[in-house]
Amino acid sequence: MSPSTTRAEQTLATRQRMVKAAYEHFCRSGYLGTVISAVAQDAGVAVPTIYYTFGTKATLLDEALGAAIVGFDQWRKPPPNPIDIVELLPWHSWWAAFETAPTSAAALAIFVEHGVDILQRVAPLVAAMHGAVGDPEAAEVVRVSEERRVESYREAVRVIAAKPSGLRSGMSVSTATDIVVALFSAELYQALAVGRGWSHRRCIAFFREVLESQLLGSAAAS
């Protein structure tokens, strides 16, 4: 292993450690209650390192959300904005299996199984994201993240629709996307898992049943 590779890996590991520490603080203390010095202490870095790497607390929130979506171990420095969200979807380790699934029902099952894992990680950030609206930069992070969520769901629906059996009769990609955006959310996961005490597996079964019935109909889902 070359020295340059070692440095690159160390830099990435430090970034991941800072992002994970920030995520934990945002989940616990909210956006406004999160203190950069506490994040730095938990990450084992100096405060200037946080600011040098991320610039602002809003950017740190952006990366904490991104890491929660793709997985903390797989997170790396995000590409420059603006970028088509479709280019980021292969960051998901399960995306290739989703794209090559043999039927629409099989693809939806993969999407739900791994998508609920994402909802589980994002759900604790919901309060922090709602509390960030008083900071214009952080509010923009939340707005862009919602746009990306919609576009990523739209792309997932396109993949499902192109599979054998496709979507149910009369269901357009646009309408199917609206349904997924409304039903497949971190807020609803939080309401079920935390508010009602549902297990993670029960949440997966619920989302799969609901989305299958709404998007595929009984013939494709059977």
PyMOL commands that place a pseudoatom at each C-alpha (Angstrom):
pseudoatom trace, name=CA, resn=MET, resi=1, chain=A, elem=C, hetatm=0, pos=[0.000, 0.000, 0.000]
pseudoatom trace, name=CA, resn=SER, resi=2, chain=A, elem=C, hetatm=0, pos=[1.444, 3.339, -1.038]
pseudoatom trace, name=CA, resn=PRO, resi=3, chain=A, elem=C, hetatm=0, pos=[1.835, 6.259, 1.406]
pseudoatom trace, name=CA, resn=SER, resi=4, chain=A, elem=C, hetatm=0, pos=[-0.577, 8.338, -0.667]
pseudoatom trace, name=CA, resn=THR, resi=5, chain=A, elem=C, hetatm=0, pos=[-3.220, 5.615, -0.474]
pseudoatom trace, name=CA, resn=THR, resi=6, chain=A, elem=C, hetatm=0, pos=[-2.720, 5.389, 3.274]
pseudoatom trace, name=CA, resn=ARG, resi=7, chain=A, elem=C, hetatm=0, pos=[-3.169, 9.140, 3.647]
pseudoatom trace, name=CA, resn=ALA, resi=8, chain=A, elem=C, hetatm=0, pos=[-6.288, 9.054, 1.514]
pseudoatom trace, name=CA, resn=GLU, resi=9, chain=A, elem=C, hetatm=0, pos=[-7.752, 6.257, 3.592]
pseudoatom trace, name=CA, resn=GLN, resi=10, chain=A, elem=C, hetatm=0, pos=[-6.893, 8.042, 6.819]
pseudoatom trace, name=CA, resn=THR, resi=11, chain=A, elem=C, hetatm=0, pos=[-8.513, 11.230, 5.526]
pseudoatom trace, name=CA, resn=LEU, resi=12, chain=A, elem=C, hetatm=0, pos=[-11.664, 9.318, 4.571]
pseudoatom trace, name=CA, resn=ALA, resi=13, chain=A, elem=C, hetatm=0, pos=[-11.774, 7.531, 7.931]
pseudoatom trace, name=CA, resn=THR, resi=14, chain=A, elem=C, hetatm=0, pos=[-11.483, 10.871, 9.741]
pseudoatom trace, name=CA, resn=ARG, resi=15, chain=A, elem=C, hetatm=0, pos=[-14.273, 12.358, 7.610]
pseudoatom trace, name=CA, resn=GLN, resi=16, chain=A, elem=C, hetatm=0, pos=[-16.521, 9.379, 8.322]
pseudoatom trace, name=CA, resn=ARG, resi=17, chain=A, elem=C, hetatm=0, pos=[-15.785, 9.644, 12.035]
pseudoatom trace, name=CA, resn=MET, resi=18, chain=A, elem=C, hetatm=0, pos=[-16.680, 13.350, 12.079]
pseudoatom trace, name=CA, resn=VAL, resi=19, chain=A, elem=C, hetatm=0, pos=[-19.872, 12.765, 10.096]
pseudoatom trace, name=CA, resn=LYS, resi=20, chain=A, elem=C, hetatm=0, pos=[-20.961, 9.921, 12.395]
pseudoatom trace, name=CA, resn=ALA, resi=21, chain=A, elem=C, hetatm=0, pos=[-20.295, 12.035, 15.501]
pseudoatom trace, name=CA, resn=ALA, resi=22, chain=A, elem=C, hetatm=0, pos=[-22.285, 14.907, 13.995]
pseudoatom trace, name=CA, resn=TYR, resi=23, chain=A, elem=C, hetatm=0, pos=[-25.146, 12.551, 13.129]
pseudoatom trace, name=CA, resn=GLU, resi=24, chain=A, elem=C, hetatm=0, pos=[-25.317, 11.325, 16.706]
pseudoatom trace, name=CA, resn=HIS, resi=25, chain=A, elem=C, hetatm=0, pos=[-25.350, 14.882, 18.062]
pseudoatom trace, name=CA, resn=PHE, resi=26, chain=A, elem=C, hetatm=0, pos=[-27.994, 16.039, 15.583]
pseudoatom trace, name=CA, resn=CYS, resi=27, chain=A, elem=C, hetatm=0, pos=[-30.165, 13.064, 16.517]
pseudoatom trace, name=CA, resn=ARG, resi=28, chain=A, elem=C, hetatm=0, pos=[-29.720, 13.680, 20.226]
pseudoatom trace, name=CA, resn=SER, resi=29, chain=A, elem=C, hetatm=0, pos=[-29.638, 17.488, 20.458]
pseudoatom trace, name=CA, resn=GLY, resi=30, chain=A, elem=C, hetatm=0, pos=[-31.269, 18.745, 17.269]
pseudoatom trace, name=CA, resn=TYR, resi=31, chain=A, elem=C, hetatm=0, pos=[-29.702, 21.112, 14.781]
pseudoatom trace, name=CA, resn=LEU, resi=32, chain=A, elem=C, hetatm=0, pos=[-29.612, 24.251, 16.916]
pseudoatom trace, name=CA, resn=GLY, resi=33, chain=A, elem=C, hetatm=0, pos=[-28.566, 22.309, 20.014]
pseudoatom trace, name=CA, resn=THR, resi=34, chain=A, elem=C, hetatm=0, pos=[-25.592, 20.648, 18.337]
pseudoatom trace, name=CA, resn=VAL, resi=35, chain=A, elem=C, hetatm=0, pos=[-22.278, 22.243, 19.302]
pseudoatom trace, name=CA, resn=ILE, resi=36, chain=A, elem=C, hetatm=0, pos=[-19.338, 21.844, 16.929]
pseudoatom trace, name=CA, resn=SER, resi=37, chain=A, elem=C, hetatm=0, pos=[-16.827, 21.603, 19.764]
pseudoatom trace, name=CA, resn=ALA, resi=38, chain=A, elem=C, hetatm=0, pos=[-18.716, 18.598, 21.161]
pseudoatom trace, name=CA, resn=VAL, resi=39, chain=A, elem=C, hetatm=0, pos=[-18.762, 16.963, 17.721]
pseudoatom trace, name=CA, resn=ALA, resi=40, chain=A, elem=C, hetatm=0, pos=[-15.011, 17.527, 17.404]
pseudoatom trace, name=CA, resn=GLN, resi=41, chain=A, elem=C, hetatm=0, pos=[-14.374, 16.039, 20.832]
pseudoatom trace, name=CA, resn=ASP, resi=42, chain=A, elem=C, hetatm=0, pos=[-16.369, 12.895, 20.076]
pseudoatom trace, name=CA, resn=ALA, resi=43, chain=A, elem=C, hetatm=0, pos=[-14.684, 12.540, 16.673]
pseudoatom trace, name=CA, resn=GLY, resi=44, chain=A, elem=C, hetatm=0, pos=[-11.231, 12.979, 18.196]
pseudoatom trace, name=CA, resn=VAL, resi=45, chain=A, elem=C, hetatm=0, pos=[-10.310, 16.013, 16.089]
pseudoatom trace, name=CA, resn=ALA, resi=46, chain=A, elem=C, hetatm=0, pos=[-9.699, 19.703, 16.668]
pseudoatom trace, name=CA, resn=VAL, resi=47, chain=A, elem=C, hetatm=0, pos=[-12.541, 22.165, 16.110]
pseudoatom trace, name=CA, resn=PRO, resi=48, chain=A, elem=C, hetatm=0, pos=[-10.688, 23.844, 13.190]
pseudoatom trace, name=CA, resn=THR, resi=49, chain=A, elem=C, hetatm=0, pos=[-10.568, 20.449, 11.464]
pseudoatom trace, name=CA, resn=ILE, resi=50, chain=A, elem=C, hetatm=0, pos=[-14.369, 20.363, 11.426]
pseudoatom trace, name=CA, resn=TYR, resi=51, chain=A, elem=C, hetatm=0, pos=[-14.590, 23.831, 9.902]
pseudoatom trace, name=CA, resn=TYR, resi=52, chain=A, elem=C, hetatm=0, pos=[-11.759, 23.181, 7.448]
pseudoatom trace, name=CA, resn=THR, resi=53, chain=A, elem=C, hetatm=0, pos=[-13.439, 19.997, 6.215]
pseudoatom trace, name=CA, resn=PHE, resi=54, chain=A, elem=C, hetatm=0, pos=[-17.063, 21.104, 6.114]
pseudoatom trace, name=CA, resn=GLY, resi=55, chain=A, elem=C, hetatm=0, pos=[-17.103, 24.872, 6.360]
pseudoatom trace, name=CA, resn=THR, resi=56, chain=A, elem=C, hetatm=0, pos=[-20.434, 25.223, 8.145]
pseudoatom trace, name=CA, resn=LYS, resi=57, chain=A, elem=C, hetatm=0, pos=[-22.732, 23.283, 10.435]
pseudoatom trace, name=CA, resn=ALA, resi=58, chain=A, elem=C, hetatm=0, pos=[-25.302, 23.161, 7.618]
pseudoatom trace, name=CA, resn=THR, resi=59, chain=A, elem=C, hetatm=0, pos=[-22.831, 21.316, 5.389]
pseudoatom trace, name=CA, resn=LEU, resi=60, chain=A, elem=C, hetatm=0, pos=[-22.159, 18.931, 8.242]
pseudoatom trace, name=CA, resn=LEU, resi=61, chain=A, elem=C, hetatm=0, pos=[-25.910, 18.265, 8.470]
pseudoatom trace, name=CA, resn=ASP, resi=62, chain=A, elem=C, hetatm=0, pos=[-25.970, 17.652, 4.721]
pseudoatom trace, name=CA, resn=GLU, resi=63, chain=A, elem=C, hetatm=0, pos=[-23.224, 15.031, 4.972]
pseudoatom trace, name=CA, resn=ALA, resi=64, chain=A, elem=C, hetatm=0, pos=[-24.744, 13.431, 8.075]
pseudoatom trace, name=CA, resn=LEU, resi=65, chain=A, elem=C, hetatm=0, pos=[-27.965, 12.982, 6.123]
pseudoatom trace, name=CA, resn=GLY, resi=66, chain=A, elem=C, hetatm=0, pos=[-26.110, 11.664, 3.085]
pseudoatom trace, name=CA, resn=ALA, resi=67, chain=A, elem=C, hetatm=0, pos=[-24.198, 9.169, 5.215]
pseudoatom trace, name=CA, resn=ALA, resi=68, chain=A, elem=C, hetatm=0, pos=[-27.408, 8.026, 6.896]
pseudoatom trace, name=CA, resn=ILE, resi=69, chain=A, elem=C, hetatm=0, pos=[-28.877, 7.367, 3.460]
pseudoatom trace, name=CA, resn=VAL, resi=70, chain=A, elem=C, hetatm=0, pos=[-26.001, 5.435, 1.870]
pseudoatom trace, name=CA, resn=GLY, resi=71, chain=A, elem=C, hetatm=0, pos=[-24.529, 3.973, 5.075]
pseudoatom trace, name=CA, resn=PHE, resi=72, chain=A, elem=C, hetatm=0, pos=[-21.818, 5.416, 7.287]
pseudoatom trace, name=CA, resn=ASP, resi=73, chain=A, elem=C, hetatm=0, pos=[-19.160, 2.902, 6.236]
pseudoatom trace, name=CA, resn=GLN, resi=74, chain=A, elem=C, hetatm=0, pos=[-19.772, 3.658, 2.561]
pseudoatom trace, name=CA, resn=TRP, resi=75, chain=A, elem=C, hetatm=0, pos=[-19.828, 7.437, 2.890]
pseudoatom trace, name=CA, resn=ARG, resi=76, chain=A, elem=C, hetatm=0, pos=[-17.152, 9.465, 1.156]
pseudoatom trace, name=CA, resn=LYS, resi=77, chain=A, elem=C, hetatm=0, pos=[-16.763, 13.102, 0.150]
pseudoatom trace, name=CA, resn=PRO, resi=78, chain=A, elem=C, hetatm=0, pos=[-19.835, 13.986, -1.919]
pseudoatom trace, name=CA, resn=PRO, resi=79, chain=A, elem=C, hetatm=0, pos=[-19.368, 15.147, -5.514]
pseudoatom trace, name=CA, resn=PRO, resi=80, chain=A, elem=C, hetatm=0, pos=[-19.736, 18.844, -6.321]
pseudoatom trace, name=CA, resn=ASN, resi=81, chain=A, elem=C, hetatm=0, pos=[-23.237, 20.237, -6.662]
pseudoatom trace, name=CA, resn=PRO, resi=82, chain=A, elem=C, hetatm=0, pos=[-25.313, 20.325, -8.706]
pseudoatom trace, name=CA, resn=ILE, resi=83, chain=A, elem=C, hetatm=0, pos=[-25.385, 16.646, -9.618]
pseudoatom trace, name=CA, resn=ASP, resi=84, chain=A, elem=C, hetatm=0, pos=[-28.070, 14.342, -10.955]
pseudoatom trace, name=CA, resn=ILE, resi=85, chain=A, elem=C, hetatm=0, pos=[-29.181, 12.172, -8.045]
pseudoatom trace, name=CA, resn=VAL, resi=86, chain=A, elem=C, hetatm=0, pos=[-29.284, 9.188, -10.428]
pseudoatom trace, name=CA, resn=GLU, resi=87, chain=A, elem=C, hetatm=0, pos=[-25.477, 9.294, -10.487]
pseudoatom trace, name=CA, resn=LEU, resi=88, chain=A, elem=C, hetatm=0, pos=[-25.408, 8.727, -6.716]
pseudoatom trace, name=CA, resn=LEU, resi=89, chain=A, elem=C, hetatm=0, pos=[-27.828, 5.798, -6.580]
pseudoatom trace, name=CA, resn=PRO, resi=90, chain=A, elem=C, hetatm=0, pos=[-25.135, 3.186, -7.397]
pseudoatom trace, name=CA, resn=TRP, resi=91, chain=A, elem=C, hetatm=0, pos=[-23.478, 4.182, -4.098]
pseudoatom trace, name=CA, resn=HIS, resi=92, chain=A, elem=C, hetatm=0, pos=[-26.060, 1.851, -2.561]
pseudoatom trace, name=CA, resn=SER, resi=93, chain=A, elem=C, hetatm=0, pos=[-24.564, -1.643, -2.393]
pseudoatom trace, name=CA, resn=TRP, resi=94, chain=A, elem=C, hetatm=0, pos=[-27.987, -3.141, -3.216]
pseudoatom trace, name=CA, resn=TRP, resi=95, chain=A, elem=C, hetatm=0, pos=[-28.757, -0.969, -6.249]
pseudoatom trace, name=CA, resn=ALA, resi=96, chain=A, elem=C, hetatm=0, pos=[-27.265, -3.391, -8.797]
pseudoatom trace, name=CA, resn=ALA, resi=97, chain=A, elem=C, hetatm=0, pos=[-29.408, -6.248, -7.496]
pseudoatom trace, name=CA, resn=PHE, resi=98, chain=A, elem=C, hetatm=0, pos=[-32.437, -3.949, -7.624]
pseudoatom trace, name=CA, resn=GLU, resi=99, chain=A, elem=C, hetatm=0, pos=[-31.761, -3.008, -11.245]
pseudoatom trace, name=CA, resn=THR, resi=100, chain=A, elem=C, hetatm=0, pos=[-31.300, -6.636, -12.321]
pseudoatom trace, name=CA, resn=ALA, resi=101, chain=A, elem=C, hetatm=0, pos=[-34.270, -8.081, -10.420]
pseudoatom trace, name=CA, resn=PRO, resi=102, chain=A, elem=C, hetatm=0, pos=[-36.332, -10.297, -12.753]
pseudoatom trace, name=CA, resn=THR, resi=103, chain=A, elem=C, hetatm=0, pos=[-39.794, -8.846, -12.054]
pseudoatom trace, name=CA, resn=SER, resi=104, chain=A, elem=C, hetatm=0, pos=[-41.413, -5.686, -10.749]
pseudoatom trace, name=CA, resn=ALA, resi=105, chain=A, elem=C, hetatm=0, pos=[-42.427, -7.494, -7.543]
pseudoatom trace, name=CA, resn=ALA, resi=106, chain=A, elem=C, hetatm=0, pos=[-38.868, -8.723, -6.945]
pseudoatom trace, name=CA, resn=ALA, resi=107, chain=A, elem=C, hetatm=0, pos=[-37.479, -5.237, -7.564]
pseudoatom trace, name=CA, resn=LEU, resi=108, chain=A, elem=C, hetatm=0, pos=[-39.993, -3.644, -5.209]
pseudoatom trace, name=CA, resn=ALA, resi=109, chain=A, elem=C, hetatm=0, pos=[-39.136, -6.190, -2.512]
pseudoatom trace, name=CA, resn=ILE, resi=110, chain=A, elem=C, hetatm=0, pos=[-35.440, -5.240, -2.736]
pseudoatom trace, name=CA, resn=PHE, resi=111, chain=A, elem=C, hetatm=0, pos=[-36.279, -1.546, -2.725]
pseudoatom trace, name=CA, resn=VAL, resi=112, chain=A, elem=C, hetatm=0, pos=[-38.459, -1.864, 0.370]
pseudoatom trace, name=CA, resn=GLU, resi=113, chain=A, elem=C, hetatm=0, pos=[-36.092, -4.168, 2.266]
pseudoatom trace, name=CA, resn=HIS, resi=114, chain=A, elem=C, hetatm=0, pos=[-33.126, -1.837, 1.912]
pseudoatom trace, name=CA, resn=GLY, resi=115, chain=A, elem=C, hetatm=0, pos=[-35.165, 1.354, 1.792]
pseudoatom trace, name=CA, resn=VAL, resi=116, chain=A, elem=C, hetatm=0, pos=[-36.585, 0.702, 5.254]
pseudoatom trace, name=CA, resn=ASP, resi=117, chain=A, elem=C, hetatm=0, pos=[-33.008, 0.346, 6.528]
pseudoatom trace, name=CA, resn=ILE, resi=118, chain=A, elem=C, hetatm=0, pos=[-32.429, 3.855, 5.197]
pseudoatom trace, name=CA, resn=LEU, resi=119, chain=A, elem=C, hetatm=0, pos=[-35.600, 5.155, 6.826]
pseudoatom trace, name=CA, resn=GLN, resi=120, chain=A, elem=C, hetatm=0, pos=[-34.444, 3.672, 10.127]
pseudoatom trace, name=CA, resn=ARG, resi=121, chain=A, elem=C, hetatm=0, pos=[-31.179, 5.645, 9.948]
pseudoatom trace, name=CA, resn=VAL, resi=122, chain=A, elem=C, hetatm=0, pos=[-32.768, 8.865, 8.691]
pseudoatom trace, name=CA, resn=ALA, resi=123, chain=A, elem=C, hetatm=0, pos=[-35.737, 8.883, 11.080]
pseudoatom trace, name=CA, resn=PRO, resi=124, chain=A, elem=C, hetatm=0, pos=[-33.764, 10.124, 14.123]
pseudoatom trace, name=CA, resn=LEU, resi=125, chain=A, elem=C, hetatm=0, pos=[-32.619, 13.109, 12.022]
pseudoatom trace, name=CA, resn=VAL, resi=126, chain=A, elem=C, hetatm=0, pos=[-36.150, 14.241, 11.210]
pseudoatom trace, name=CA, resn=ALA, resi=127, chain=A, elem=C, hetatm=0, pos=[-36.490, 16.478, 14.260]
pseudoatom trace, name=CA, resn=ALA, resi=128, chain=A, elem=C, hetatm=0, pos=[-33.105, 18.087, 13.565]
pseudoatom trace, name=CA, resn=MET, resi=129, chain=A, elem=C, hetatm=0, pos=[-34.089, 18.754, 9.955]
pseudoatom trace, name=CA, resn=HIS, resi=130, chain=A, elem=C, hetatm=0, pos=[-37.373, 20.334, 11.014]
pseudoatom trace, name=CA, resn=GLY, resi=131, chain=A, elem=C, hetatm=0, pos=[-35.525, 22.427, 13.583]
pseudoatom trace, name=CA, resn=ALA, resi=132, chain=A, elem=C, hetatm=0, pos=[-33.045, 23.637, 10.983]
pseudoatom trace, name=CA, resn=VAL, resi=133, chain=A, elem=C, hetatm=0, pos=[-35.530, 25.803, 9.114]
pseudoatom trace, name=CA, resn=GLY, resi=134, chain=A, elem=C, hetatm=0, pos=[-34.483, 28.888, 11.095]
pseudoatom trace, name=CA, resn=ASP, resi=135, chain=A, elem=C, hetatm=0, pos=[-31.030, 28.722, 9.510]
pseudoatom trace, name=CA, resn=PRO, resi=136, chain=A, elem=C, hetatm=0, pos=[-31.318, 29.685, 5.803]
pseudoatom trace, name=CA, resn=GLU, resi=137, chain=A, elem=C, hetatm=0, pos=[-28.356, 27.527, 4.763]
pseudoatom trace, name=CA, resn=ALA, resi=138, chain=A, elem=C, hetatm=0, pos=[-29.636, 24.519, 6.684]
pseudoatom trace, name=CA, resn=ALA, resi=139, chain=A, elem=C, hetatm=0, pos=[-33.148, 25.091, 5.353]
pseudoatom trace, name=CA, resn=GLU, resi=140, chain=A, elem=C, hetatm=0, pos=[-31.705, 24.899, 1.848]
pseudoatom trace, name=CA, resn=VAL, resi=141, chain=A, elem=C, hetatm=0, pos=[-30.041, 21.595, 2.743]
pseudoatom trace, name=CA, resn=VAL, resi=142, chain=A, elem=C, hetatm=0, pos=[-33.423, 20.233, 3.826]
pseudoatom trace, name=CA, resn=ARG, resi=143, chain=A, elem=C, hetatm=0, pos=[-35.128, 21.533, 0.669]
pseudoatom trace, name=CA, resn=VAL, resi=144, chain=A, elem=C, hetatm=0, pos=[-32.533, 19.996, -1.654]
pseudoatom trace, name=CA, resn=SER, resi=145, chain=A, elem=C, hetatm=0, pos=[-32.588, 16.708, 0.266]
pseudoatom trace, name=CA, resn=GLU, resi=146, chain=A, elem=C, hetatm=0, pos=[-36.350, 16.454, -0.265]
pseudoatom trace, name=CA, resn=GLU, resi=147, chain=A, elem=C, hetatm=0, pos=[-35.936, 17.155, -3.983]
pseudoatom trace, name=CA, resn=ARG, resi=148, chain=A, elem=C, hetatm=0, pos=[-33.356, 14.384, -4.154]
pseudoatom trace, name=CA, resn=ARG, resi=149, chain=A, elem=C, hetatm=0, pos=[-35.613, 11.998, -2.254]
pseudoatom trace, name=CA, resn=VAL, resi=150, chain=A, elem=C, hetatm=0, pos=[-38.383, 12.587, -4.783]
pseudoatom trace, name=CA, resn=GLU, resi=151, chain=A, elem=C, hetatm=0, pos=[-36.044, 12.140, -7.747]
pseudoatom trace, name=CA, resn=SER, resi=152, chain=A, elem=C, hetatm=0, pos=[-34.483, 8.974, -6.330]
pseudoatom trace, name=CA, resn=TYR, resi=153, chain=A, elem=C, hetatm=0, pos=[-37.952, 7.516, -5.755]
pseudoatom trace, name=CA, resn=ARG, resi=154, chain=A, elem=C, hetatm=0, pos=[-38.928, 8.506, -9.298]
pseudoatom trace, name=CA, resn=GLU, resi=155, chain=A, elem=C, hetatm=0, pos=[-35.913, 6.638, -10.671]
pseudoatom trace, name=CA, resn=ALA, resi=156, chain=A, elem=C, hetatm=0, pos=[-36.727, 3.588, -8.536]
pseudoatom trace, name=CA, resn=VAL, resi=157, chain=A, elem=C, hetatm=0, pos=[-40.296, 3.616, -9.845]
pseudoatom trace, name=CA, resn=ARG, resi=158, chain=A, elem=C, hetatm=0, pos=[-39.010, 3.851, -13.418]
pseudoatom trace, name=CA, resn=VAL, resi=159, chain=A, elem=C, hetatm=0, pos=[-36.904, 0.737, -12.832]
pseudoatom trace, name=CA, resn=ILE, resi=160, chain=A, elem=C, hetatm=0, pos=[-39.840, -1.142, -11.316]
pseudoatom trace, name=CA, resn=ALA, resi=161, chain=A, elem=C, hetatm=0, pos=[-42.188, -0.048, -14.113]
pseudoatom trace, name=CA, resn=ALA, resi=162, chain=A, elem=C, hetatm=0, pos=[-39.802, -1.369, -16.779]
pseudoatom trace, name=CA, resn=LYS, resi=163, chain=A, elem=C, hetatm=0, pos=[-39.749, -4.878, -15.285]
pseudoatom trace, name=CA, resn=PRO, resi=164, chain=A, elem=C, hetatm=0, pos=[-41.997, -7.754, -16.403]
pseudoatom trace, name=CA, resn=SER, resi=165, chain=A, elem=C, hetatm=0, pos=[-45.485, -7.208, -14.907]
pseudoatom trace, name=CA, resn=GLY, resi=166, chain=A, elem=C, hetatm=0, pos=[-44.596, -3.538, -14.399]
pseudoatom trace, name=CA, resn=LEU, resi=167, chain=A, elem=C, hetatm=0, pos=[-47.006, -1.279, -12.552]
pseudoatom trace, name=CA, resn=ARG, resi=168, chain=A, elem=C, hetatm=0, pos=[-50.680, -2.043, -12.111]
pseudoatom trace, name=CA, resn=SER, resi=169, chain=A, elem=C, hetatm=0, pos=[-53.003, -1.210, -14.993]
pseudoatom trace, name=CA, resn=GLY, resi=170, chain=A, elem=C, hetatm=0, pos=[-53.564, 2.529, -15.364]
pseudoatom trace, name=CA, resn=MET, resi=171, chain=A, elem=C, hetatm=0, pos=[-50.770, 3.454, -12.941]
pseudoatom trace, name=CA, resn=SER, resi=172, chain=A, elem=C, hetatm=0, pos=[-48.355, 6.042, -14.345]
pseudoatom trace, name=CA, resn=VAL, resi=173, chain=A, elem=C, hetatm=0, pos=[-44.778, 6.543, -13.174]
pseudoatom trace, name=CA, resn=SER, resi=174, chain=A, elem=C, hetatm=0, pos=[-45.748, 10.030, -12.001]
pseudoatom trace, name=CA, resn=THR, resi=175, chain=A, elem=C, hetatm=0, pos=[-48.649, 8.819, -9.849]
pseudoatom trace, name=CA, resn=ALA, resi=176, chain=A, elem=C, hetatm=0, pos=[-46.636, 5.889, -8.518]
pseudoatom trace, name=CA, resn=THR, resi=177, chain=A, elem=C, hetatm=0, pos=[-43.862, 8.282, -7.526]
pseudoatom trace, name=CA, resn=ASP, resi=178, chain=A, elem=C, hetatm=0, pos=[-46.357, 10.480, -5.671]
pseudoatom trace, name=CA, resn=ILE, resi=179, chain=A, elem=C, hetatm=0, pos=[-47.585, 7.434, -3.755]
pseudoatom trace, name=CA, resn=VAL, resi=180, chain=A, elem=C, hetatm=0, pos=[-44.082, 6.321, -2.768]
pseudoatom trace, name=CA, resn=VAL, resi=181, chain=A, elem=C, hetatm=0, pos=[-43.099, 9.846, -1.709]
pseudoatom trace, name=CA, resn=ALA, resi=182, chain=A, elem=C, hetatm=0, pos=[-46.192, 10.145, 0.483]
pseudoatom trace, name=CA, resn=LEU, resi=183, chain=A, elem=C, hetatm=0, pos=[-46.063, 6.686, 2.067]
pseudoatom trace, name=CA, resn=PHE, resi=184, chain=A, elem=C, hetatm=0, pos=[-42.400, 5.678, 2.170]
pseudoatom trace, name=CA, resn=SER, resi=185, chain=A, elem=C, hetatm=0, pos=[-41.011, 8.284, 4.533]
pseudoatom trace, name=CA, resn=ALA, resi=186, chain=A, elem=C, hetatm=0, pos=[-38.787, 8.524, 7.582]
pseudoatom trace, name=CA, resn=GLU, resi=187, chain=A, elem=C, hetatm=0, pos=[-41.622, 10.314, 9.371]
pseudoatom trace, name=CA, resn=LEU, resi=188, chain=A, elem=C, hetatm=0, pos=[-43.998, 7.382, 8.917]
pseudoatom trace, name=CA, resn=TYR, resi=189, chain=A, elem=C, hetatm=0, pos=[-41.294, 4.903, 9.890]
pseudoatom trace, name=CA, resn=GLN, resi=190, chain=A, elem=C, hetatm=0, pos=[-40.650, 6.928, 13.055]
pseudoatom trace, name=CA, resn=ALA, resi=191, chain=A, elem=C, hetatm=0, pos=[-44.361, 6.996, 13.858]
pseudoatom trace, name=CA, resn=LEU, resi=192, chain=A, elem=C, hetatm=0, pos=[-44.596, 3.216, 13.546]
pseudoatom trace, name=CA, resn=ALA, resi=193, chain=A, elem=C, hetatm=0, pos=[-41.270, 2.145, 15.055]
pseudoatom trace, name=CA, resn=VAL, resi=194, chain=A, elem=C, hetatm=0, pos=[-40.992, 4.692, 17.861]
pseudoatom trace, name=CA, resn=GLY, resi=195, chain=A, elem=C, hetatm=0, pos=[-44.549, 5.949, 18.256]
pseudoatom trace, name=CA, resn=ARG, resi=196, chain=A, elem=C, hetatm=0, pos=[-46.224, 2.537, 18.084]
pseudoatom trace, name=CA, resn=GLY, resi=197, chain=A, elem=C, hetatm=0, pos=[-43.324, 0.281, 19.026]
pseudoatom trace, name=CA, resn=TRP, resi=198, chain=A, elem=C, hetatm=0, pos=[-43.322, -1.751, 15.809]
pseudoatom trace, name=CA, resn=SER, resi=199, chain=A, elem=C, hetatm=0, pos=[-40.299, -3.953, 15.104]
pseudoatom trace, name=CA, resn=HIS, resi=200, chain=A, elem=C, hetatm=0, pos=[-38.096, -3.242, 12.102]
pseudoatom trace, name=CA, resn=ARG, resi=201, chain=A, elem=C, hetatm=0, pos=[-39.272, -6.448, 10.400]
pseudoatom trace, name=CA, resn=ARG, resi=202, chain=A, elem=C, hetatm=0, pos=[-42.900, -5.526, 10.955]
pseudoatom trace, name=CA, resn=CYS, resi=203, chain=A, elem=C, hetatm=0, pos=[-42.253, -2.129, 9.359]
pseudoatom trace, name=CA, resn=ILE, resi=204, chain=A, elem=C, hetatm=0, pos=[-40.685, -3.814, 6.326]
pseudoatom trace, name=CA, resn=ALA, resi=205, chain=A, elem=C, hetatm=0, pos=[-43.686, -6.139, 5.962]
pseudoatom trace, name=CA, resn=PHE, resi=206, chain=A, elem=C, hetatm=0, pos=[-46.098, -3.199, 6.275]
pseudoatom trace, name=CA, resn=PHE, resi=207, chain=A, elem=C, hetatm=0, pos=[-44.367, -1.020, 3.682]
pseudoatom trace, name=CA, resn=ARG, resi=208, chain=A, elem=C, hetatm=0, pos=[-44.025, -3.923, 1.280]
pseudoatom trace, name=CA, resn=GLU, resi=209, chain=A, elem=C, hetatm=0, pos=[-47.698, -4.853, 1.584]
pseudoatom trace, name=CA, resn=VAL, resi=210, chain=A, elem=C, hetatm=0, pos=[-48.881, -1.275, 1.172]
pseudoatom trace, name=CA, resn=LEU, resi=211, chain=A, elem=C, hetatm=0, pos=[-46.622, -0.434, -1.778]
pseudoatom trace, name=CA, resn=GLU, resi=212, chain=A, elem=C, hetatm=0, pos=[-47.312, -3.737, -3.524]
pseudoatom trace, name=CA, resn=SER, resi=213, chain=A, elem=C, hetatm=0, pos=[-51.066, -3.205, -3.272]
pseudoatom trace, name=CA, resn=GLN, resi=214, chain=A, elem=C, hetatm=0, pos=[-50.828, 0.405, -4.431]
pseudoatom trace, name=CA, resn=LEU, resi=215, chain=A, elem=C, hetatm=0, pos=[-48.272, 0.058, -7.219]
pseudoatom trace, name=CA, resn=LEU, resi=216, chain=A, elem=C, hetatm=0, pos=[-48.468, -3.491, -8.522]
pseudoatom trace, name=CA, resn=GLY, resi=217, chain=A, elem=C, hetatm=0, pos=[-51.926, -4.840, -7.793]
pseudoatom trace, name=CA, resn=SER, resi=218, chain=A, elem=C, hetatm=0, pos=[-52.678, -8.407, -6.790]
pseudoatom trace, name=CA, resn=ALA, resi=219, chain=A, elem=C, hetatm=0, pos=[-51.534, -10.082, -10.021]
pseudoatom trace, name=CA, resn=ALA, resi=220, chain=A, elem=C, hetatm=0, pos=[-47.934, -8.800, -10.053]
pseudoatom trace, name=CA, resn=ALA, resi=221, chain=A, elem=C, hetatm=0, pos=[-47.459, -9.076, -6.297]
pseudoatom trace, name=CA, resn=SER, resi=222, chain=A, elem=C, hetatm=0, pos=[-48.668, -12.661, -6.050]
for i in range(1, 222): cmd.bond("trace and resi %d" % i, "trace and resi %d" % (i + 1))
show_as sticks, trace
zoom trace
